[in-house]
Amino acid sequence: MIRIEAERLREIGVRVRALVVALAAGLATAACAGGGDGGGTPAGKGDGDGTPKLTITPAHGTGDARPDAGVSITAAGGTLSQVAVKFKGVDVPGRLSPDKTTWRSAWTLVPGGRYQVSATAASPKGRTATATAAFRTVKDTAATRINNVIPSANETVGTGMPIFIQFTKPVPEKARAAVERAVEISSTTPTEGAWRWLEPGESFNGLPSLVFRPRSPWKPRQRVSVTVHYAGLRIGDNVFGDKDVTRRFRIGDSHTVTINARTHRLVARKNGRTVRSWGVSLGSGGEVQNGVDKLLTTSGVHLAMDRSRMERMISPGKKKGDPGYYDEQIPWATRISNSGEYIHQNMSDPSCLGRRNCSHGCVRSPADDARWLYNWAYRGDIVTITGTARSLEWWNGWGYWQMSFAKWMQGGVLKQPVTTTPLT
């Protein structure tokens, strides 16, 4: 009797252990079907029961992921139904493939960043799988950094305004195509333009720059947003861009200024309507250096670059006591080139204004008119000068409109136009 009871107890124990093993196997299948270790299961067919497989790259626990490789998630035996990639609690943007089996991050990742990933996939049979991962990117950043983006934040600029991305050092040739692709420009009115690289000798302030110029002037009264997705771009062999930079600004009313050296007249227009006109005096000429008459005002399409309430002007290449030497403080100066040309208040013979050209190359104006322009003009306003024997070089200040758009475009690595995306 005792032996029979013992045999029954042993039989019950075997059945319980078998049930526990079966339950554990079922739970393991439900928990691990998604490749939860982040390393992922190689893409292929799902399990025989129709459960999809998920692969996350970089794998869970990676501490040296390459920022330029981004994040990818693939589903085998099903389609992705939910993806969340976070950096500091913020969603990382990405794109889902048309067949919904692959998700990739849209831009490169931040060096030294910690990322969290979760994804869910569903099979045609209705089975689902979930996977999670956490990883960190390498910290190595390049010495080449973004020094500035122009226009300034929230600035209102003219319809001829370029966009400058200025760097602390020249960007290596092999990285330039990636940098061009990494700039995202949006505007209220989609605008076509192109990029051009400027070396330090071509840049208006000596900084190596990537410059965007529209094919035609910006439509007035619109907003523009520029984001340089620089973080994680491979700049050197094993170094990466340090951070993204975003700049938002506005295009104001259409301001144009035309100046005729023969009629000695300046006309200012707002949205095509004349709002003010006055007599001016341009460069007299007569001082040739290396084949260039330095005292002639340059003809061509200039842009208003900057302004100064009081600008110190010194005769270039001369010292005190030389013929033609001057050192003066000039009020209400609006700069239009890098070769010392301003539209400013007249400080000499007023009889020249509207009658003859008497200046050292600047555009002299009556005091009230010079002050009005100083207060009215935006950076990037188009200033067109005609009637002189000296042409504005495209690299002189912001003389970029002197170059055809087709030629301008050849200064980029991609050599193709870019159309801004709609900004709502």
Secondary structure, 3 states (H helix, E strand, C coil): CHHHHHHHHHHHHHHHHHHHHHHHHHHHHHHHCCCCCCCCCCCCCCCCCCCCEEEEECCCCCCCECHHHCCEEEEECCEEEEEEEEECCEECCEEECCCCCEEEECCCCCCCCEEEEEEEEECCCCCEEEEEEEEEECCCECCCCEEEEECCCCCEECCCCCEEEEECCCCCHHHHHHHHHCEEEEECCCCEEEEEEECCCCCCCCCCEEEEEECCCCCCCEEEEEEECCCCCECCCCCECCCCEEEEEEECCCEEEEEECCCCEEEEEECCEEEEEEECECECCCCEECCEECCCCEEEEEECCEEEEEEEEECCCCCCCCCCCCEEEEEEEEECCCCCCEEEECCCCHHHCCCCCCECCCEEECHHHHHHHHHHCCCCCEEEEECCCEECCCCCCCHHHHCCHHHHHCCCCCCCCEECEECC
